[in-house]
Amino acid sequence: MAATADRCAVIAIIGGGPAGLMAAEAASKSGARVDVYDAMPSVGRKFLMAGKGGLNLTHAEPRAAFLSRYGDRRPYLEPLLAGFGPAELRAWARGLGIDTFAGSSGRVFPADMKAAPLLRAWLHRLRAGGVNFHVRHRWCGWDADGALTFATPQGERAVHAGASVLALGGGSWARLGSTGAWVPLLAARGVRVAPLRPANCGFDVGWSEHFRARHAGHPVKAVVAAHAGADGVERRQQGEFVITATGVEGGLIYTLSARLRDEIETAGAALLRLDLAPGRDLARLVRELSQGRGSSSMANHLRRRAGIEGVKAGLLRELLPAGDFADPARLAAAIKSLPLRLIAPRPLDEAISSAGGIVFEALDERLMIRDLPGVFCAGEMLDWEAPTGGYLLTACFASGRAAGAGAACWLASAKAAATGP
Ligand SMILES: Cc1cc2nc3c(=O)[nH]c(=O)nc-3n(C[C@H](O)[C@H](O)[C@H](O)COP(=O)(O)OP(=O)(O)OC[C@H]3O[C@@H](n4cnc5c(N)ncnc54)[C@H](O)[C@@H]3O)c2cc1C
């Protein structure tokens, strides 16, 4: 009985990213002992990396637009976000001494844009609240006795817990800790896991050596990308992207990446159409480009008449048949709608986030795995995806909070059952 009571007293949180830390915070409020385990020498490494380019915590757009970012997983995420959404997240950050602001795009950042001060304050508060941290503990599954097993520098360790939360992340940027190695462990237990796939990722194009040498690393700014889905509905988005050694990446590409990835999976390639001169209409471009260029070079003609130069001119040269440059109508049409064929998404490890993961049908409303009572899940390891813009972290925090609270409730019931009336 004593051993059972001890086991019941502990909640193990495995994975110290934003989802796991939020689960720890929610669980510790119940008064239970909370132990956080992480494979890496320190927690929150991907969260810190997210802070490098400006930590986009959440988004300030209206609720309906915000929820729409989760696509067909919205019904599963909506109740979680109702418990802890953008407003609650900003208030929570304020509680840690971190003020936030919404930029002109509606994206919400900490005042100093950084992740480190927020993480530092959070870990301090968690420790002060009694949460224990065990780093360099790589979770390897369960032993025959149902204990969680960990590989540690001191050898294997078995840990009994009354409830556990798995918050192991997806499969991108493995060097920061989330390797996706949990997939076969859970699949072996009969948990349905949708294959992990790159989300918010770049794509391969297959540039010529000449174009790659001249333009890799260059940003393409003020451009509109259009993609027609299988349903014929076109999605257009203005923004910027970057030419890479093999293709394209960056904000504008990430926004469209889920549908581009899906189209490549089904059709073998995806066609993106680029408007290189969003500020000029087609008729004006045809007029301008029809002016004789005399002795000036095509490069000068394009720059003077169409405002096209540098990498944009390079893209035209790379993708347009040479003969089309002599035909103002065809040249103008290409500037307004340049076809760019994408042949493969970049590998999962390079992606900002992962699609796929534990399917929601395998979980109850508190995010407990139905077939593994007492085991809860949260964060990017669940089967949802969203564009960049703060939607990823918001859903990680919200699901972590729900899973942590669920684990605490489970533990309380198990304790009540063990001690009896
Ligand atoms: C470069 C970059 C920039 C980003 N910027 C933003 C942004 O600005 N806004 C935004 O919303 N999102 C951003 N993201 C995405 C965001 O960081 C992730 O969605 C989020 O960190 C996922 O949280 P998580 O807790 O589910 O998983 P993770 O943060 O991946 O944490 C998982 C943890 O589990 C641990 N772990 C894994 N396997 C084991 C194991 N077997 N045993 C023990 N521990 C294990 C890992 O070490 C890790 O600490 C960015 C991502 C990247 C890569």
The ligand as an SDF file (V2000), in Angstrom:
LIG
                    3D

 53 58  0  0  0  0  0  0  0  0999 V2000
   14.0220   28.0300  -35.6040 C   0  0  0  0  0  0  0  0  0  0  0  0
   12.6440   27.9270  -34.9960 C   0  0  0  0  0  0  0  0  0  0  0  0
   11.9370   29.0770  -34.7210 C   0  0  0  0  0  0  0  0  0  0  0  0
   10.6480   28.9830  -34.1830 C   0  0  0  0  0  0  0  0  0  0  0  0
    9.9720   30.1350  -33.9060 N   0  0  0  0  0  0  0  0  0  0  0  0
    8.7180   30.0640  -33.4080 C   0  0  0  0  0  0  0  0  0  0  0  0
    8.0050   31.2480  -33.0770 C   0  0  0  0  0  0  0  0  0  0  0  0
    8.5350   32.3720  -33.1390 O   0  0  0  0  0  0  0  0  0  0  0  0
    6.7000   31.1160  -32.6530 N   0  0  0  0  0  0  0  0  0  0  0  0
    6.0940   29.8900  -32.5250 C   0  0  0  0  0  0  0  0  0  0  0  0
    4.9080   29.8360  -32.1680 O   0  0  0  0  0  0  0  0  0  0  0  0
    6.7800   28.7570  -32.7460 N   0  0  0  0  0  0  0  0  0  0  0  0
    8.0640   28.8060  -33.1840 C   0  0  0  0  0  0  0  0  0  0  0  0
    8.7620   27.6550  -33.4330 N   0  0  0  0  0  0  0  0  0  0  0  0
    8.1130   26.3610  -33.1060 C   0  0  0  0  0  0  0  0  0  0  0  0
    8.1320   26.0790  -31.5880 C   0  0  0  0  0  0  0  0  0  0  0  0
    9.4190   26.3410  -31.0640 O   0  0  0  0  0  0  0  0  0  0  0  0
    7.7220   24.6210  -31.3400 C   0  0  0  0  0  0  0  0  0  0  0  0
    6.4490   24.3950  -31.9280 O   0  0  0  0  0  0  0  0  0  0  0  0
    7.6630   24.3150  -29.8480 C   0  0  0  0  0  0  0  0  0  0  0  0
    8.9280   24.4700  -29.2410 O   0  0  0  0  0  0  0  0  0  0  0  0
    7.1840   22.8870  -29.6030 C   0  0  0  0  0  0  0  0  0  0  0  0
    7.0560   22.7390  -28.2130 O   0  0  0  0  0  0  0  0  0  0  0  0
    6.9980   21.2960  -27.5380 P   0  0  0  0  0  0  0  0  0  0  0  0
    7.0880   21.5280  -26.0680 O   0  0  0  0  0  0  0  0  0  0  0  0
    5.8640   20.5150  -28.0820 O   0  0  0  0  0  0  0  0  0  0  0  0
    8.3190   20.5460  -28.0510 O   0  0  0  0  0  0  0  0  0  0  0  0
    9.8600   20.9670  -27.9610 P   0  0  0  0  0  0  0  0  0  0  0  0
   10.0200   22.4170  -27.7420 O   0  0  0  0  0  0  0  0  0  0  0  0
   10.4800   20.3460  -29.1540 O   0  0  0  0  0  0  0  0  0  0  0  0
   10.3450   20.2390  -26.6400 O   0  0  0  0  0  0  0  0  0  0  0  0
   10.4040   18.8320  -26.5610 C   0  0  0  0  0  0  0  0  0  0  0  0
   11.3500   18.4610  -25.4440 C   0  0  0  0  0  0  0  0  0  0  0  0
   11.3030   17.0350  -25.2740 O   0  0  0  0  0  0  0  0  0  0  0  0
   12.6140   16.5520  -25.0610 C   0  0  0  0  0  0  0  0  0  0  0  0
   12.6500   15.1520  -25.4940 N   0  0  0  0  0  0  0  0  0  0  0  0
   12.4150   14.6520  -26.7220 C   0  0  0  0  0  0  0  0  0  0  0  0
   12.5190   13.3140  -26.7070 N   0  0  0  0  0  0  0  0  0  0  0  0
   12.8260   12.9540  -25.4400 C   0  0  0  0  0  0  0  0  0  0  0  0
   13.0430   11.7140  -24.7730 C   0  0  0  0  0  0  0  0  0  0  0  0
   12.9830   10.5430  -25.4080 N   0  0  0  0  0  0  0  0  0  0  0  0
   13.3180   11.7340  -23.4620 N   0  0  0  0  0  0  0  0  0  0  0  0
   13.3810   12.9030  -22.7630 C   0  0  0  0  0  0  0  0  0  0  0  0
   13.1950   14.1000  -23.3280 N   0  0  0  0  0  0  0  0  0  0  0  0
   12.9100   14.1320  -24.6620 C   0  0  0  0  0  0  0  0  0  0  0  0
   13.4840   17.4580  -25.9100 C   0  0  0  0  0  0  0  0  0  0  0  0
   14.8220   17.4570  -25.4480 O   0  0  0  0  0  0  0  0  0  0  0  0
   12.7990   18.8060  -25.7390 C   0  0  0  0  0  0  0  0  0  0  0  0
   13.3340   19.5370  -24.6610 O   0  0  0  0  0  0  0  0  0  0  0  0
   10.0580   27.7160  -33.9300 C   0  0  0  0  0  0  0  0  0  0  0  0
   10.7930   26.5580  -34.1950 C   0  0  0  0  0  0  0  0  0  0  0  0
   12.0700   26.6510  -34.7250 C   0  0  0  0  0  0  0  0  0  0  0  0
   12.8330   25.3800  -35.0050 C   0  0  0  0  0  0  0  0  0  0  0  0
  1  2  1  0
  2  3  1  0
  2 52  2  0
  3  4  2  0
  4  5  1  0
  4 50  1  0
  5  6  2  0
  6  7  1  0
  6 13  1  0
  7  8  2  0
  7  9  1  0
  9 10  1  0
 10 11  2  0
 10 12  1  0
 12 13  2  0
 13 14  1  0
 14 15  1  0
 14 50  1  0
 15 16  1  0
 16 17  1  0
 16 18  1  0
 18 19  1  0
 18 20  1  0
 20 21  1  0
 20 22  1  0
 22 23  1  0
 23 24  1  0
 24 25  2  0
 24 26  1  0
 24 27  1  0
 27 28  1  0
 28 29  2  0
 28 30  1  0
 28 31  1  0
 31 32  1  0
 32 33  1  0
 33 34  1  0
 33 48  1  0
 34 35  1  0
 35 36  1  0
 35 46  1  0
 36 37  1  0
 36 45  1  0
 37 38  2  0
 38 39  1  0
 39 40  1  0
 39 45  2  0
 40 41  1  0
 40 42  2  0
 42 43  1  0
 43 44  2  0
 44 45  1  0
 46 47  1  0
 46 48  1  0
 48 49  1  0
 50 51  2  0
 51 52  1  0
 52 53  1  0
M  END
$$$$
